[in-house]
Amino acid sequence: MQQISLKINGRKYDLLVGDHEMLSHVIREKAGLTGTKVGCEQGSCGACTVLVNDKAVLSCITPAMRCDNAEITTIEALSQNGRLHLLQEKFVEKGAVQCGFCTPGMVMTALSLSKTLISKEGIPGLIHQIREGLSGNLCRCTGYKKVIEAVAEYVMESSAIKFPEKESDGVKPALRGAVGTRRPYIEAEKKVRGAAEYADDIVSKNQLHCKFLRSTYSHARIEGIDIQEALALPGVHYIATGKELPVKFGVLPVSQDETAMAVDKVRYIGEIVAAVAADSEETAAAACKLIKVKYAPVKAFLTIDDSLNDAGMDEKIHDYGKFNNNIHKKAELRFGDQLQGLRDADLTSKMFFEFDGVNHGFTEPHAATASWDENGLTITTATQVPHYLHRALARVLEVPLSRVRVIKPYLGGGFGGKSDPFPHEIIVAHIARKTGRPVRVRLNREEVFLTNHGRHPSRMTVELGISNDGILKVLDADIAIDGGAYGSFGVVTSYYNGVLLQAPYKLDNFGFRTYRVYTNKPQCGAMRGHGAVNSRFAVESLIDDLASRIHMDPCDMRMKNFLDSDTLTVGHYRITSNGSRESLEKVMEQSQWKNRFGKMQMGRGLGVACGFFISGSALPIIWNDLPQSVVHLKLDFDGRVLVTSGSSDIGQGSDTMLAIIISEVLGIGMDKIFVLAADTLLTPVDFGSYSSRVTFMAGNAAKDAAENLKTEIVNALIRRHDLSSEEFNFYDDRVFSNDRAIDLSWMEVVDLLTSNRGAVCVSGKYISPKLGGDFKGAGAGLSPSYSFGACVAEVEVDLETGYVKVLDIWGAHDCGKALNPLAVEGQLEGSWHMGTGQAISEQMKYHKGLLFNNNFLDYKIPTSLDTPEIHANIIETIDPEGPFGAKEAGEGAIHPVIPAIANAVFNAVGVRITRLPINAEDILTKMKEHKSAEKKNGV
Amino acid sequence: MTSPKTYIKAASVTQAISCATGHTGNFRYLAGGTDVMVNKFQGNDEASLLIDISEISDLKGIAINDSFVRIGALTSLEELIVHPLVTRYFPVMAEAAKSVASPIIRKTATLGGNLLCENRCSFYNQSEWWRDAAGHCLKCDGPICLATGGNKNCFSKFVSDTAVALIGLNASIEVADNDGVVVIPLEIIYTGDGINPRRLSKTAIINAILLPLGEDCRTIYKKLRKRETLDFTSLTSAVSFHNDGRIRIVLGGVHAQPVIVDGSVTDDLPYLISRAVSTTRIVDNDTYSRTYRKEMVGVFLNRSFKELQLI
């Protein structure tokens, strides 16, 4: 320890720091400036960027000692006298802030970059320099597009460099909330100032820090755990092991198969075996190393085949199940007559596909703090599903539901990866109870990867048959997915892999079978586009193959087969609004498909694909009669409407969505609306942020609540003015009758409503209509509404290296109605970025059950330089049941982009991609095979 | 018990060296630190003493005289990319520097540091916990190489992109140590042993990189990586063609040391390529497979010759 002096944001700090302590740690933990984020701890993500003597540095790999007497500028210093820096303003205005976790680092890098940009080649040159300059800062939400726009506008407006006038898009954020207005998130300013508190930013008095000892074996019996030496380490307060928390949990009632820590045996390398709570993280980590665990390894099942087969004399991963294998779930459904369909088909295509697992890659690592008081447990944690965590905590800790409070602070991205109850959440709650002190935990990036719950590695054989004129006759899918060690959402995933193939095309004869197996690897679960991303890839590839074989334009073939609006699918999905055609037309036009497809030089190609997705699952995960969403409104004397909702804003903008809906219905400005969400004590139950349900379900509940408040107001007016009944208009902060005989300001209305009554509280809810067939499995994929979309991708393939460069993505997505077009675009651009990653570079690689690439250097999320030009188009079809016609926009868009890229590769070099990620080596091999086959055939 | 963690900021090269010489435990010089700190985070670098040399002014600056350009070892990769002397006389140097890591890392990472960047391997660049789980490899005091199963050789990859370009330019380095300052050709400091990849004494410091002027040559530089930024190399090549007909091929990422193949324009170029390929020692310790990287050596060299208009 040495004393150093730092001048942070103009203020002098004399601090005692560790000789090898990182600057990020000092800034966050000692100076308390938590705007600087830590996402990877090894300089790969850029979230920790600060300026040291005006130079941008990665504070997570900068020793604090180096900065003695230096001037340090963090995000907190940028806004002055309550005003945002122009660059921050641009981030807000352009919608460059979603989850906001990468934002502070991104802003600091951009600020430093903006000083070095040189004027050349006009705006395209500028954009390229920005793209390049930001390429060390990872963002998982935005696809970088809006970030680059924000920086470019800042540079153009602030610098001496003169750029040609940019055509104004004429949209400034409106002051009033209204459906359809482009609007930054309500909390965007707080995020861009670095003031928004994420789970790891919350410090509690007298807190303990928790670290985990993780298994180094894939599959082993635990024969003994010796914690004595660790316990004796000064500063260690508690060590928990599995036997203390034997109650099993899991997000699905049918898969309660996980314990907070391994009890008798470990099932994957990385599973938590013991947890230490100590005065500091370092002490806790040191103590973990002193714990001795005696393992007796048993055979590990690491591949799908291993787990499908009879386990013989070997110990199964889980005891239960009728058969002596490691199959977790078999899902099978058949519709129509597949055999007849095959007979009717003039041409079939059958292929085998393989997909590596992928991880969500959210920038904020998991973190939580738990404490107990007279009210029981309070846990503040990065979760997408406060409600299900609430239930799991009560269950495992064996306390009544009424003694658990889950609070979700600002959350740095989820994408499905924070939608299960997690062991670390349960463990810190447990230790907090045992020690009587708040316990805090944050996972490092490696632990985030080990926690996983990402997309299942899958393989499938899929067959599609068509008539000579390109009409789909039959589809069959035989699928196996690798679930890892526990159930998670896997049963749903198993069904989704199959059932979500029954649209967007009309199919009369369709069936699938999915096996989900347990393996001794980190568990898989839900990830953006849940369950159907890989099987969608297979189907769209087969369509492309068949279209090419019958010499039909693949767009035309899709057009011929689209389902209509207001129809039923073969598996009894009720399709209401359907913008498939409009979506495909839009991307064809924008990519100049008809002029260019099939007319490009070797190595360059265009590809197309379509998709659809649910707008929330119509059925709850836990079978009961609670509405899917409830929203409460409270209107008090001050004229402000307090919106409380259990829905979880994970950076997708759902808090803003709620405010927009209330604003629209009540005709009042956003300044009169306050959203309080995701606190299971204060907010009514909402099932959470998964299955793209929030806009549709919580949005409808908010609309219902606002209409109920409206009724209260109208009734009060009727009573006061002694009217029989009257129609009132709510607009522009006024309430008035059609003849304007009654015309009141909002505050006058509030006075009237609250007189002799006080604050008025109303409730709104959403309950999905009864849907679906009466067969087993009919509930899977049922949704009150479905989104539709299409993508065209353009790629360039290097003929000698096989390297694929995705140049452009033109995408269109039918979201029913864009309540906030800026946010919808952000979701689409983010989806297409993430899809590009799964297509070209992302994969979870294992070495004997041990994850190889558990960091942001080796797990290859596309940077700003690797992300193509994205052209987002919103298609509006006004869904009859969505709030103001809205449907989902957060997940469905990822479906078409991946096969569009692969189909573009086929168009470019004639190689059919059947394995993801697309691998340069595979392309070369197949090109050679192709060539030698051509030679053989004398072509 | 491990020795206590300490940190010293050295004011001069002499002070740094004497500090290092007097230290009994493990120490590490810290220039930019972008490689060292990550290795420390992962527990690969166990140095208890960090000697920060980043503020030594003698190690900074780029100067020119009649016969060479002298680049201070602490020159950041970012400075290198835009420096007029570099872009004018050694554009390939700027190109190589720009291909290293990400722009934000290049602001801190130094040229000297990049030359001494630790060798890498998928089985080695992992956390301490990971390596415990996998079983320690040769490079972390274990009994076998996890990439090959062998017990003799460590195949960790040499990954300095700037060194590949510099060796192509016949660069020398000025090295200070207890016994004074020497100038040596850059390439001789690399041993080819993955465990101890550099021949420099532990206390030595690279003062500067000397690039000879008047080498009338053109160099084609290429780097294989999955992403267009951030990633370490899977294969780096620099092919220099001198006016007098000499050809020098330098490869990185395919051996524990840079692979150097000298030839001439009169040689059979396909033979030169096959010689280069056979000199590599590529194993499966990278994001790309061994076979693919091997194939790419040929592709890169062939392309470079084409761009040099030699074929």
Interface residues (C-beta under 8 A of the other chain):
Chain A: Q2 G18 D19 H20 M22 E41 Q42 G43 S44 G46 T49 K55 A56 V57 L58 I61 T62 P63 M65 R66 D68 T109 S112 L113 E132 G133 L134 S135 G136 N137 R214 T216 Y217 I269 E446 E800 T801 S841 H847 K848 L850 F852 N853 N854 L857 D858 K860 P862 T863 L865 D866 A920 E921 L924
Chain B: P4 K5 T6 Y7 K9 L30 G33 T34 M37 V38 K40 F41 Q42 L50 D52 S54 A101 S102 P103 I104 I105 K107 T108 S122 F123 N125 Q126 S127 W129 W130 D132 A133 A134 L146 L224 K226 R227 E228 T229 L230 D231 F232 T287 Y288 S289 T291 Y292 E295 M296 V299 N302 R303
